[in-house]
Amino acid sequence: MIHITPTIRLHEDELRFQFKLASGPGGQNVNKVATAAELRFDVARSPSLPEPVRARLRALAGSRVNQDGELLITARRFRSQERNRQDAIDRLIALIRQAAEPPRPRFKTRPSRAAKERRMEEKRRVGEKKRTRRLVGSSQEQN
């Protein structure tokens, strides 16, 4: 049982791992031992996730969730299979914790009168600056 938040817990059997050869650190073992961990978690059909968390997780994960609703996390930072496995689990936990936090509601705001006046004054200043840059005898006035 993996504890994510006080209300969300994942069963170990919901996680599927595959191990593959990884580039990067590993010394002589890099071509012989499959140390990269590929974690698959079925977001769409997980009984452990409430619906709002599931929707936010799919949005947060983006392209890491395939069309079947499976989240794919690949970990290959470490030399050992077990550390990469734990790294993948930790990244999944962090992602679910982030999705479990509901977004703060946005409150409509309006600019203050002083802010509107500052904006208009800045527009006047810029317009005046552009007017002073014009040529004194423009081609339209000579006709």
N, CA, C and O atoms as a GROMACS GRO file, in nm:
protein
  572
    1MET      N    1   0.085  -0.117   0.000
    1MET     CA    2   0.000   0.000   0.000
    1MET      C    3   0.090   0.124   0.000
    1MET      O    4   0.177   0.138   0.086
    2ILE      N    5   0.069   0.212  -0.095
    2ILE     CA    6   0.146   0.335  -0.106
    2ILE      C    7   0.058   0.451  -0.062
    2ILE      O    8  -0.046   0.478  -0.122
    3HIS      N    9   0.100   0.522   0.044
    3HIS     CA   10   0.023   0.635   0.097
    3HIS      C   11   0.064   0.761   0.022
    3HIS      O   12   0.182   0.798   0.018
    4ILE      N   13  -0.034   0.828  -0.038
    4ILE     CA   14  -0.007   0.949  -0.114
    4ILE      C   15  -0.055   1.071  -0.037
    4ILE      O   16   0.022   1.163  -0.012
    5THR      N   17  -0.181   1.071   0.000
    5THR     CA   18  -0.238   1.174   0.087
    5THR      C   19  -0.315   1.099   0.196
    5THR      O   20  -0.328   0.977   0.188
    6PRO      N   21  -0.366   1.169   0.296
    6PRO     CA   22  -0.443   1.098   0.398
    6PRO      C   23  -0.565   1.022   0.341
    6PRO      O   24  -0.610   0.924   0.401
    7THR      N   25  -0.618   1.067   0.227
    7THR     CA   26  -0.736   1.002   0.171
    7THR      C   27  -0.706   0.913   0.050
    7THR      O   28  -0.789   0.832   0.012
    8ILE      N   29  -0.588   0.928  -0.010
    8ILE     CA   30  -0.556   0.851  -0.131
    8ILE      C   31  -0.444   0.752  -0.104
    8ILE      O   32  -0.336   0.789  -0.058
    9ARG      N   33  -0.473   0.627  -0.133
    9ARG     CA   34  -0.373   0.519  -0.119
    9ARG      C   35  -0.379   0.434  -0.245
    9ARG      O   36  -0.486   0.404  -0.297
   10LEU      N   37  -0.261   0.394  -0.294
   10LEU     CA   38  -0.253   0.308  -0.412
   10LEU      C   39  -0.212   0.168  -0.371
   10LEU      O   40  -0.127   0.151  -0.284
   11HIS      N   41  -0.272   0.069  -0.434
   11HIS     CA   42  -0.228  -0.068  -0.413
   11HIS      C   43  -0.108  -0.095  -0.503
   11HIS      O   44  -0.103  -0.047  -0.616
   12GLU      N   45  -0.013  -0.171  -0.454
   12GLU     CA   46   0.108  -0.203  -0.530
   12GLU      C   47   0.074  -0.272  -0.662
   12GLU      O   48   0.145  -0.255  -0.761
   13ASP      N   49  -0.034  -0.352  -0.664
   13ASP     CA   50  -0.067  -0.426  -0.786
   13ASP      C   51  -0.125  -0.337  -0.896
   13ASP      O   52  -0.147  -0.385  -1.007
   14GLU      N   53  -0.150  -0.206  -0.867
   14GLU     CA   54  -0.196  -0.114  -0.971
   14GLU      C   55  -0.079  -0.064  -1.056
   14GLU      O   56  -0.100  -0.007  -1.164
   15LEU      N   57   0.044  -0.085  -1.009
   15LEU     CA   58   0.163  -0.040  -1.080
   15LEU      C   59   0.224  -0.156  -1.157
   15LEU      O   60   0.240  -0.266  -1.104
   16ARG      N   61   0.257  -0.130  -1.283
   16ARG     CA   62   0.324  -0.232  -1.365
   16ARG      C   63   0.462  -0.179  -1.404
   16ARG      O   64   0.475  -0.065  -1.448
   17PHE      N   65   0.563  -0.263  -1.388
   17PHE     CA   66   0.700  -0.223  -1.421
   17PHE      C   67   0.755  -0.306  -1.534
   17PHE      O   68   0.726  -0.425  -1.546
   18GLN      N   69   0.835  -0.240  -1.618
   18GLN     CA   70   0.917  -0.308  -1.718
   18GLN      C   71   1.056  -0.251  -1.702
   18GLN      O   72   1.072  -0.132  -1.673
   19PHE      N   73   1.157  -0.334  -1.720
   19PHE     CA   74   1.294  -0.287  -1.707
   19PHE      C   75   1.364  -0.302  -1.840
   19PHE      O   76   1.352  -0.404  -1.907
   20LYS      N   77   1.438  -0.196  -1.878
   20LYS     CA   78   1.502  -0.192  -2.009
   20LYS      C   79   1.646  -0.148  -1.993
   20LYS      O   80   1.685  -0.094  -1.890
   21LEU      N   81   1.726  -0.172  -2.098
   21LEU     CA   82   1.863  -0.122  -2.099
   21LEU      C   83   1.859   0.030  -2.102
   21LEU      O   84   1.778   0.090  -2.173
   22ALA      N   85   1.946   0.092  -2.024
   22ALA     CA   86   1.948   0.237  -2.015
   22ALA      C   87   2.082   0.291  -2.059
   22ALA      O   88   2.186   0.229  -2.034
   23SER      N   89   2.079   0.406  -2.124
   23SER     CA   90   2.204   0.474  -2.152
   23SER      C   91   2.244   0.549  -2.026
   23SER      O   92   2.164   0.559  -1.933
   24GLY      N   93   2.364   0.601  -2.022
   24GLY     CA   94   2.404   0.680  -1.906
   24GLY      C   95   2.492   0.601  -1.812
   24GLY      O   96   2.561   0.509  -1.855
   25PRO      N   97   2.491   0.635  -1.683
   25PRO     CA   98   2.584   0.573  -1.589
   25PRO      C   99   2.557   0.424  -1.573
   25PRO      O  100   2.443   0.379  -1.584
   26GLY      N  101   2.661   0.349  -1.547
   26GLY     CA  102   2.645   0.206  -1.528
   26GLY      C  103   2.774   0.130  -1.546
   26GLY      O  104   2.782   0.012  -1.514
   27GLY      N  105   2.876   0.198  -1.597
   27GLY     CA  106   3.006   0.132  -1.614
   27GLY      C  107   2.996   0.015  -1.709
   27GLY      O  108   2.932   0.024  -1.814
   28GLN      N  109   3.059  -0.096  -1.673
   28GLN     CA  110   3.059  -0.214  -1.759
   28GLN      C  111   2.922  -0.280  -1.765
   28GLN      O  112   2.894  -0.356  -1.858
   29ASN      N  113   2.836  -0.250  -1.669
   29ASN     CA  114   2.703  -0.313  -1.665
   29ASN      C  115   2.604  -0.249  -1.761
   29ASN      O  116   2.496  -0.304  -1.785
   30VAL      N  117   2.639  -0.131  -1.818
   30VAL     CA  118   2.540  -0.055  -1.894
   30VAL      C  119   2.484  -0.133  -2.012
   30VAL      O  120   2.368  -0.114  -2.049
   31ASN      N  121   2.564  -0.221  -2.073
   31ASN     CA  122   2.517  -0.298  -2.188
   31ASN      C  123   2.465  -0.436  -2.150
   31ASN      O  124   2.421  -0.511  -2.237
   32LYS      N  125   2.471  -0.470  -2.022
   32LYS     CA  126   2.433  -0.606  -1.981
   32LYS      C  127   2.310  -0.613  -1.892
   32LYS      O  128   2.236  -0.711  -1.895
   33VAL      N  129   2.289  -0.509  -1.812
   33VAL     CA  130   2.183  -0.515  -1.710
   33VAL      C  131   2.074  -0.413  -1.742
   33VAL      O  132   2.103  -0.297  -1.771
   34ALA      N  133   1.950  -0.456  -1.738
   34ALA     CA  134   1.836  -0.369  -1.764
   34ALA      C  135   1.805  -0.290  -1.637
   34ALA      O  136   1.737  -0.340  -1.547
   35THR      N  137   1.854  -0.166  -1.630
   35THR     CA  138   1.836  -0.087  -1.508
   35THR      C  139   1.729   0.020  -1.521
   35THR      O  140   1.678   0.067  -1.419
   36ALA      N  141   1.693   0.061  -1.641
   36ALA     CA  142   1.591   0.166  -1.657
   36ALA      C  143   1.454   0.108  -1.622
   36ALA      O  144   1.416   0.001  -1.668
   37ALA      N  145   1.381   0.182  -1.538
   37ALA     CA  146   1.249   0.136  -1.494
   37ALA      C  147   1.141   0.214  -1.570
   37ALA      O  148   1.146   0.337  -1.580
   38GLU      N  149   1.046   0.141  -1.624
   38GLU     CA  150   0.932   0.201  -1.693
   38GLU      C  151   0.807   0.166  -1.613
   38GLU      O  152   0.766   0.050  -1.607
   39LEU      N  153   0.747   0.267  -1.552
   39LEU     CA  154   0.630   0.248  -1.466
   39LEU      C  155   0.505   0.281  -1.546
   39LEU      O  156   0.496   0.387  -1.608
   40ARG      N  157   0.408   0.191  -1.543
   40ARG     CA  158   0.278   0.215  -1.606
   40ARG      C  159   0.171   0.211  -1.498
   40ARG      O  160   0.163   0.118  -1.418
   41PHE      N  161   0.088   0.318  -1.498
   41PHE     CA  162  -0.021   0.330  -1.401
   41PHE      C  163  -0.147   0.365  -1.477
   41PHE      O  164  -0.150   0.464  -1.550
   42ASP      N  165  -0.251   0.284  -1.461
   42ASP     CA  166  -0.376   0.304  -1.534
   42ASP      C  167  -0.460   0.410  -1.462
   42ASP      O  168  -0.534   0.380  -1.369
   43VAL      N  169  -0.447   0.533  -1.508
   43VAL     CA  170  -0.519   0.646  -1.447
   43VAL      C  171  -0.668   0.631  -1.470
   43VAL      O  172  -0.748   0.656  -1.379
   44ALA      N  173  -0.707   0.590  -1.590
   44ALA     CA  174  -0.848   0.586  -1.627
   44ALA      C  175  -0.928   0.485  -1.545
   44ALA      O  176  -1.045   0.509  -1.513
   45ARG      N  177  -0.867   0.373  -1.510
   45ARG     CA  178  -0.942   0.268  -1.441
   45ARG      C  179  -0.896   0.240  -1.298
   45ARG      O  180  -0.929   0.136  -1.241
   46SER      N  181  -0.820   0.331  -1.239
   46SER     CA  182  -0.773   0.310  -1.102
   46SER      C  183  -0.886   0.334  -1.003
   46SER      O  184  -0.946   0.441  -1.002
   47PRO      N  185  -0.915   0.236  -0.918
   47PRO     CA  186  -1.021   0.255  -0.818
   47PRO      C  187  -0.977   0.344  -0.702
   47PRO      O  188  -1.060   0.388  -0.622
   48SER      N  189  -0.848   0.372  -0.692
   48SER     CA  190  -0.795   0.450  -0.579
   48SER      C  191  -0.810   0.600  -0.595
   48SER      O  192  -0.801   0.674  -0.497
   49LEU      N  193  -0.833   0.646  -0.718
   49LEU     CA  194  -0.837   0.791  -0.742
   49LEU      C  195  -0.980   0.843  -0.752
   49LEU      O  196  -1.061   0.786  -0.825
   50PRO      N  197  -1.011   0.950  -0.678
   50PRO     CA  198  -1.141   1.015  -0.696
   50PRO      C  199  -1.146   1.082  -0.833
   50PRO      O  200  -1.042   1.115  -0.890
   51GLU      N  201  -1.264   1.103  -0.887
   51GLU     CA  202  -1.280   1.155  -1.023
   51GLU      C  203  -1.213   1.291  -1.045
   51GLU      O  204  -1.146   1.308  -1.148
   52PRO      N  205  -1.228   1.390  -0.953
   52PRO     CA  206  -1.161   1.519  -0.978
   52PRO      C  207  -1.009   1.506  -0.985
   52PRO      O  208  -0.945   1.572  -1.066
   53VAL      N  209  -0.951   1.421  -0.900
   53VAL     CA  210  -0.805   1.399  -0.899
   53VAL      C  211  -0.764   1.332  -1.029
   53VAL      O  212  -0.661   1.367  -1.087
   54ARG      N  213  -0.844   1.237  -1.074
   54ARG     CA  214  -0.815   1.166  -1.200
   54ARG      C  215  -0.809   1.264  -1.317
   54ARG      O  216  -0.720   1.256  -1.402
   55ALA      N  217  -0.906   1.356  -1.322
   55ALA     CA  218  -0.911   1.453  -1.432
   55ALA      C  219  -0.791   1.548  -1.426
   55ALA      O  220  -0.729   1.578  -1.528
   56ARG      N  221  -0.758   1.597  -1.305
   56ARG     CA  222  -0.644   1.688  -1.293
   56ARG      C  223  -0.512   1.616  -1.322
   56ARG      O  224  -0.421   1.676  -1.379
   57LEU      N  225  -0.502   1.488  -1.285
   57LEU     CA  226  -0.381   1.410  -1.312
   57LEU      C  227  -0.361   1.392  -1.462
   57LEU      O  228  -0.249   1.404  -1.512
   58ARG      N  229  -0.469   1.364  -1.533
   58ARG     CA  230  -0.458   1.349  -1.679
   58ARG      C  231  -0.411   1.480  -1.742
   58ARG      O  232  -0.330   1.479  -1.835
   59ALA      N  233  -0.462   1.592  -1.692
   59ALA     CA  234  -0.422   1.722  -1.746
   59ALA      C  235  -0.276   1.753  -1.712
   59ALA      O  236  -0.202   1.803  -1.797
   60LEU      N  237  -0.235   1.723  -1.589
   60LEU     CA  238  -0.097   1.750  -1.546
   60LEU      C  239   0.003   1.664  -1.621
   60LEU      O  240   0.110   1.711  -1.661
   61ALA      N  241  -0.031   1.538  -1.640
   61ALA     CA  242   0.062   1.444  -1.703
   61ALA      C  243   0.078   1.472  -1.852
   61ALA      O  244   0.183   1.445  -1.909
   62GLY      N  245  -0.025   1.526  -1.913
   62GLY     CA  246  -0.016   1.565  -2.054
   62GLY      C  247   0.013   1.448  -2.146
   62GLY      O  248  -0.063   1.351  -2.150
   63SER      N  249   0.122   1.456  -2.220
   63SER     CA  250   0.154   1.354  -2.320
   63SER      C  251   0.206   1.224  -2.259
   63SER      O  252   0.225   1.126  -2.330
   64ARG      N  253   0.229   1.223  -2.128
   64ARG     CA  254   0.273   1.098  -2.063
   64ARG      C  255   0.157   1.000  -2.044
   64ARG      O  256   0.179   0.884  -2.011
   65VAL      N  257   0.033   1.048  -2.064
   65VAL     CA  258  -0.083   0.959  -2.058
   65VAL      C  259  -0.121   0.922  -2.200
   65VAL      O  260  -0.144   1.010  -2.284
   66ASN      N  261  -0.128   0.791  -2.229
   66ASN     CA  262  -0.162   0.749  -2.365
   66ASN      C  263  -0.314   0.747  -2.384
   66ASN      O  264  -0.389   0.782  -2.292
   67GLN      N  265  -0.359   0.705  -2.502
   67GLN     CA  266  -0.503   0.708  -2.533
   67GLN      C  267  -0.583   0.609  -2.450
   67GLN      O  268  -0.703   0.626  -2.432
   68ASP      N  269  -0.516   0.505  -2.399
   68ASP     CA  270  -0.585   0.407  -2.313
   68ASP      C  271  -0.597   0.454  -2.170
   68ASP      O  272  -0.658   0.385  -2.087
   69GLY      N  273  -0.541   0.571  -2.138
   69GLY     CA  274  -0.549   0.624  -2.002
   69GLY      C  275  -0.438   0.575  -1.912
   69GLY      O  276  -0.450   0.582  -1.790
   70GLU      N  277  -0.329   0.524  -1.970
   70GLU     CA  278  -0.215   0.476  -1.892
   70GLU      C  279  -0.108   0.584  -1.882
   70GLU      O  280  -0.069   0.643  -1.983
   71LEU      N  281  -0.062   0.609  -1.761
   71LEU     CA  282   0.045   0.704  -1.736
   71LEU      C  283   0.177   0.629  -1.744
   71LEU      O  284   0.193   0.525  -1.680
   72LEU      N  285   0.272   0.680  -1.820
   72LEU     CA  286   0.402   0.616  -1.839
   72LEU      C  287   0.510   0.706  -1.781
   72LEU      O  288   0.526   0.820  -1.823
   73ILE      N  289   0.586   0.653  -1.685
   73ILE     CA  290   0.697   0.726  -1.625
   73ILE      C  291   0.822   0.641  -1.644
   73ILE      O  292   0.824   0.525  -1.604
   74THR      N  293   0.926   0.698  -1.705
   74THR     CA  294   1.052   0.628  -1.726
   74THR      C  295   1.158   0.687  -1.636
   74THR      O  296   1.179   0.808  -1.636
   75ALA      N  297   1.224   0.602  -1.557
   75ALA     CA  298   1.330   0.646  -1.466
   75ALA      C  299   1.460   0.575  -1.502
   75ALA      O  300   1.466   0.452  -1.504
   76ARG      N  301   1.565   0.654  -1.531
   76ARG     CA  302   1.693   0.594  -1.565
   76ARG      C  303   1.809   0.675  -1.509
   76ARG      O  304   1.920   0.671  -1.562
   77ARG      N  305   1.783   0.749  -1.400
   77ARG     CA  306   1.887   0.835  -1.342
   77ARG      C  307   1.995   0.757  -1.270
   77ARG      O  308   2.111   0.799  -1.268
   78PHE      N  309   1.959   0.644  -1.211
   78PHE     CA  310   2.052   0.573  -1.124
   78PHE      C  311   2.107   0.447  -1.191
   78PHE      O  312   2.056   0.402  -1.294
   79ARG      N  313   2.210   0.390  -1.130
   79ARG     CA  314   2.273   0.271  -1.186
   79ARG      C  315   2.199   0.144  -1.150
   79ARG      O  316   2.212   0.043  -1.220
   80SER      N  317   2.122   0.148  -1.042
   80SER     CA  318   2.058   0.023  -0.999
   80SER      C  319   1.909   0.023  -1.035
   80SER      O  320   1.843   0.127  -1.039
   81GLN      N  321   1.862  -0.096  -1.062
   81GLN     CA  322   1.721  -0.115  -1.100
   81GLN      C  323   1.629  -0.072  -0.986
   81GLN      O  324   1.527  -0.007  -1.009
   82GLU      N  325   1.665  -0.108  -0.864
   82GLU     CA  326   1.579  -0.078  -0.748
   82GLU      C  327   1.568   0.072  -0.724
   82GLU      O  328   1.460   0.122  -0.692
   83ARG      N  329   1.679   0.145  -0.738
   83ARG     CA  330   1.673   0.291  -0.717
   83ARG      C  331   1.591   0.358  -0.827
   83ARG      O  332   1.520   0.455  -0.800
   84ASN      N  333   1.602   0.309  -0.950
   84ASN     CA  334   1.521   0.364  -1.059
   84ASN      C  335   1.373   0.333  -1.037
   84ASN      O  336   1.286   0.415  -1.067
   85ARG      N  337   1.346   0.214  -0.986
   85ARG     CA  338   1.206   0.176  -0.956
   85ARG      C  339   1.148   0.270  -0.851
   85ARG      O  340   1.036   0.318  -0.866
   86GLN      N  341   1.226   0.296  -0.745
   86GLN     CA  342   1.180   0.384  -0.638
   86GLN      C  343   1.166   0.528  -0.689
   86GLN      O  344   1.075   0.600  -0.648
   87ASP      N  345   1.257   0.569  -0.777
   87ASP     CA  346   1.250   0.704  -0.835
   87ASP      C  347   1.121   0.720  -0.915
   87ASP      O  348   1.056   0.824  -0.906
   88ALA      N  349   1.083   0.619  -0.993
   88ALA     CA  350   0.960   0.625  -1.072
   88ALA      C  351   0.838   0.634  -0.979
   88ALA      O  352   0.745   0.710  -1.006
   89ILE      N  353   0.838   0.557  -0.871
   89ILE     CA  354   0.726   0.561  -0.775
   89ILE      C  355   0.719   0.698  -0.710
   89ILE      O  356   0.610   0.754  -0.696
   90ASP      N  357   0.835   0.754  -0.671
   90ASP     CA  358   0.837   0.886  -0.608
   90ASP      C  359   0.782   0.993  -0.702
   90ASP      O  360   0.710   1.083  -0.659
   91ARG      N  361   0.816   0.984  -0.830
   91ARG     CA  362   0.766   1.081  -0.928
   91ARG      C  363   0.616   1.067  -0.948
   91ARG      O  364   0.546   1.167  -0.965
   92LEU      N  365   0.565   0.943  -0.945
   92LEU     CA  366   0.421   0.921  -0.954
   92LEU      C  367   0.350   0.981  -0.833
   92LEU      O  368   0.248   1.048  -0.848
   93ILE      N  369   0.404   0.957  -0.714
   93ILE     CA  370   0.346   1.011  -0.591
   93ILE      C  371   0.341   1.164  -0.597
   93ILE      O  372   0.240   1.224  -0.562
   94ALA      N  373   0.452   1.227  -0.641
   94ALA     CA  374   0.456   1.373  -0.649
   94ALA      C  375   0.352   1.425  -0.746
   94ALA      O  376   0.287   1.527  -0.721
   95LEU      N  377   0.334   1.355  -0.858
   95LEU     CA  378   0.236   1.397  -0.959
   95LEU      C  379   0.094   1.386  -0.904
   95LEU      O  380   0.012   1.475  -0.925
   96ILE      N  381   0.064   1.276  -0.835
   96ILE     CA  382  -0.071   1.256  -0.780
   96ILE      C  383  -0.097   1.356  -0.668
   96ILE      O  384  -0.208   1.407  -0.657
   97ARG      N  385   0.004   1.385  -0.585
   97ARG     CA  386  -0.013   1.485  -0.479
   97ARG      C  387  -0.045   1.621  -0.538
   97ARG      O  388  -0.130   1.695  -0.487
   98GLN      N  389   0.024   1.654  -0.646
   98GLN     CA  390  -0.001   1.782  -0.713
   98GLN      C  391  -0.144   1.786  -0.769
   98GLN      O  392  -0.211   1.890  -0.762
   99ALA      N  393  -0.190   1.674  -0.824
   99ALA     CA  394  -0.325   1.667  -0.879
   99ALA      C  395  -0.431   1.665  -0.769
   99ALA      O  396  -0.544   1.708  -0.792
  100ALA      N  397  -0.396   1.617  -0.651
  100ALA     CA  398  -0.492   1.607  -0.541
  100ALA      C  399  -0.524   1.743  -0.481
  100ALA      O  400  -0.626   1.760  -0.414
  101GLU      N  401  -0.437   1.841  -0.505
  101GLU     CA  402  -0.460   1.975  -0.451
  101GLU      C  403  -0.552   2.051  -0.545
  101GLU      O  404  -0.514   2.078  -0.659
  102PRO      N  405  -0.671   2.088  -0.501
  102PRO     CA  406  -0.764   2.159  -0.591
  102PRO      C  407  -0.709   2.297  -0.624
  102PRO      O  408  -0.647   2.361  -0.539
  103PRO      N  409  -0.731   2.344  -0.746
  103PRO     CA  410  -0.680   2.476  -0.783
  103PRO      C  411  -0.754   2.586  -0.709
  103PRO      O  412  -0.873   2.573  -0.678
  104ARG      N  413  -0.683   2.696  -0.681
  104ARG     CA  414  -0.747   2.809  -0.614
  104ARG      C  415  -0.844   2.875  -0.711
  104ARG      O  416  -0.812   2.893  -0.828
  105PRO      N  417  -0.963   2.911  -0.663
  105PRO     CA  418  -1.059   2.975  -0.752
  105PRO      C  419  -1.010   3.116  -0.790
  105PRO      O  420  -0.949   3.186  -0.710
  106ARG      N  421  -1.039   3.154  -0.912
  106ARG     CA  422  -1.000   3.287  -0.959
  106ARG      C  423  -1.115   3.383  -0.934
  106ARG      O  424  -1.230   3.356  -0.970
  107PHE      N  425  -1.082   3.494  -0.874
  107PHE     CA  426  -1.184   3.595  -0.847
  107PHE      C  427  -1.171   3.705  -0.952
  107PHE      O  428  -1.060   3.750  -0.982
  108LYS      N  429  -1.284   3.748  -1.008
  108LYS     CA  430  -1.281   3.856  -1.106
  108LYS      C  431  -1.238   3.984  -1.037
  108LYS      O  432  -1.286   4.016  -0.928
  109THR      N  433  -1.149   4.056  -1.102
  109THR     CA  434  -1.106   4.185  -1.047
  109THR      C  435  -1.123   4.290  -1.155
  109THR      O  436  -1.126   4.259  -1.274
  110ARG      N  437  -1.133   4.415  -1.113
  110ARG     CA  438  -1.143   4.525  -1.207
  110ARG      C  439  -1.032   4.623  -1.176
  110ARG      O  440  -0.996   4.640  -1.059
  111PRO      N  441  -0.976   4.687  -1.278
  111PRO     CA  442  -0.871   4.787  -1.251
  111PRO      C  443  -0.929   4.906  -1.175
  111PRO      O  444  -1.043   4.946  -1.198
  112SER      N  445  -0.850   4.961  -1.085
  112SER     CA  446  -0.896   5.076  -1.006
  112SER      C  447  -0.899   5.201  -1.094
  112SER      O  448  -0.843   5.203  -1.204
  113ARG      N  449  -0.964   5.304  -1.045
  113ARG     CA  450  -0.971   5.429  -1.120
  113ARG      C  451  -0.830   5.486  -1.141
  113ARG      O  452  -0.798   5.535  -1.249
  114ALA      N  453  -0.747   5.480  -1.037
  114ALA     CA  454  -0.610   5.531  -1.048
  114ALA      C  455  -0.531   5.454  -1.154
  114ALA      O  456  -0.453   5.513  -1.228
  115ALA      N  457  -0.551   5.321  -1.162
  115ALA     CA  458  -0.481   5.241  -1.262
  115ALA      C  459  -0.526   5.279  -1.403
  115ALA      O  460  -0.445   5.286  -1.495
  116LYS      N  461  -0.657   5.305  -1.419
  116LYS     CA  462  -0.708   5.347  -1.550
  116LYS      C  463  -0.649   5.482  -1.589
  116LYS      O  464  -0.609   5.503  -1.704
  117GLU      N  465  -0.642   5.574  -1.492
  117GLU     CA  466  -0.587   5.706  -1.520
  117GLU      C  467  -0.439   5.697  -1.556
  117GLU      O  468  -0.393   5.767  -1.647
  118ARG      N  469  -0.363   5.612  -1.486
  118ARG     CA  470  -0.220   5.594  -1.519
  118ARG      C  471  -0.204   5.540  -1.660
  118ARG      O  472  -0.116   5.584  -1.734
  119ARG      N  473  -0.290   5.446  -1.697
  119ARG     CA  474  -0.284   5.388  -1.831
  119ARG      C  475  -0.312   5.494  -1.936
  119ARG      O  476  -0.240   5.504  -2.036
  120MET      N  477  -0.416   5.573  -1.915
  120MET     CA  478  -0.451   5.677  -2.012
  120MET      C  479  -0.341   5.784  -2.021
  120MET      O  480  -0.310   5.832  -2.130
  121GLU      N  481  -0.282   5.820  -1.909
  121GLU     CA  482  -0.174   5.918  -1.908
  121GLU      C  483  -0.052   5.865  -1.986
  121GLU      O  484   0.012   5.938  -2.060
  122GLU      N  485  -0.022   5.738  -1.967
  122GLU     CA  486   0.090   5.676  -2.041
  122GLU      C  487   0.061   5.675  -2.191
  122GLU      O  488   0.151   5.700  -2.271
  123LYS      N  489  -0.064   5.645  -2.230
  123LYS     CA  490  -0.102   5.647  -2.371
  123LYS      C  491  -0.086   5.789  -2.428
  123LYS      O  492  -0.039   5.806  -2.541
  124ARG      N  493  -0.125   5.890  -2.351
  124ARG     CA  494  -0.110   6.029  -2.396
  124ARG      C  495   0.037   6.063  -2.416
  124ARG      O  496   0.074   6.126  -2.515
  125ARG      N  497   0.122   6.022  -2.319
  125ARG     CA  498   0.265   6.052  -2.327
  125ARG      C  499   0.328   5.987  -2.450
  125ARG      O  500   0.407   6.050  -2.520
  126VAL      N  501   0.292   5.859  -2.478
  126VAL     CA  502   0.346   5.787  -2.593
  126VAL      C  503   0.299   5.853  -2.722
  126VAL      O  504   0.377   5.868  -2.816
  127GLY      N  505   0.172   5.891  -2.728
  127GLY     CA  506   0.118   5.958  -2.846
  127GLY      C  507   0.189   6.091  -2.871
  127GLY      O  508   0.222   6.124  -2.985
  128GLU      N  509   0.212   6.166  -2.765
  128GLU     CA  510   0.282   6.295  -2.776
  128GLU      C  511   0.425   6.274  -2.826
  128GLU      O  512   0.474   6.350  -2.909
  129LYS      N  513   0.490   6.172  -2.774
  129LYS     CA  514   0.627   6.142  -2.816
  129LYS      C  515   0.631   6.111  -2.966
  129LYS      O  516   0.721   6.156  -3.036
  130LYS      N  517   0.532   6.035  -3.014
  130LYS     CA  518   0.528   6.000  -3.157
  130LYS      C  519   0.497   6.123  -3.242
  130LYS      O  520   0.551   6.138  -3.351
  131ARG      N  521   0.410   6.212  -3.190
  131ARG     CA  522   0.378   6.334  -3.265
  131ARG      C  523   0.502   6.421  -3.282
  131ARG      O  524   0.523   6.479  -3.389
  132THR      N  525   0.584   6.431  -3.179
  132THR     CA  526   0.704   6.515  -3.188
  132THR      C  527   0.810   6.454  -3.280
  132THR      O  528   0.900   6.526  -3.323
  133ARG      N  529   0.802   6.328  -3.310
  133ARG     CA  530   0.899   6.264  -3.400
  133ARG      C  531   0.867   6.288  -3.547
  133ARG      O  532   0.954   6.268  -3.632
  134ARG      N  533   0.745   6.330  -3.578
  134ARG     CA  534   0.706   6.352  -3.718
  134ARG      C  535   0.787   6.464  -3.780
  134ARG      O  536   0.836   6.553  -3.711
  135LEU      N  537   0.802   6.456  -3.912
  135LEU     CA  538   0.872   6.562  -3.984
  135LEU      C  539   0.787   6.689  -3.984
  135LEU      O  540   0.664   6.682  -3.991
  136VAL      N  541   0.850   6.804  -3.975
  136VAL     CA  542   0.776   6.930  -3.967
  136VAL      C  543   0.705   6.957  -4.099
  136VAL      O  544   0.586   6.987  -4.100
  137GLY      N  545   0.774   6.946  -4.210
  137GLY     CA  546   0.710   6.969  -4.339
  137GLY      C  547   0.682   6.836  -4.406
  137GLY      O  548   0.762   6.792  -4.490
  138SER      N  549   0.571   6.770  -4.373
  138SER     CA  550   0.540   6.641  -4.434
  138SER      C  551   0.494   6.658  -4.578
  138SER      O  552   0.459   6.769  -4.617
  139SER      N  553   0.492   6.553  -4.656
  139SER     CA  554   0.458   6.558  -4.798
  139SER      C  555   0.312   6.601  -4.820
  139SER      O  556   0.283   6.658  -4.925
  140GLN      N  557   0.222   6.575  -4.728
  140GLN     CA  558   0.082   6.612  -4.744
  140GLN      C  559   0.062   6.762  -4.735
  140GLN      O  560  -0.024   6.817  -4.803
  141GLU      N  561   0.141   6.831  -4.652
  141GLU     CA  562   0.126   6.974  -4.632
  141GLU      C  563   0.180   7.054  -4.752
  141GLU      O  564   0.138   7.167  -4.774
  142GLN      N  565   0.275   6.996  -4.829
  142GLN     CA  566   0.336   7.068  -4.941
  142GLN      C  567   0.246   7.072  -5.063
  142GLN      O  568   0.265   7.160  -5.147
  143ASN      N  569   0.149   6.983  -5.078
  143ASN     CA  570   0.061   6.980  -5.197
  143ASN      C  571  -0.032   7.091  -5.198
  143ASN      O  572  -0.113   7.103  -5.290
   0.00000   0.00000   0.00000
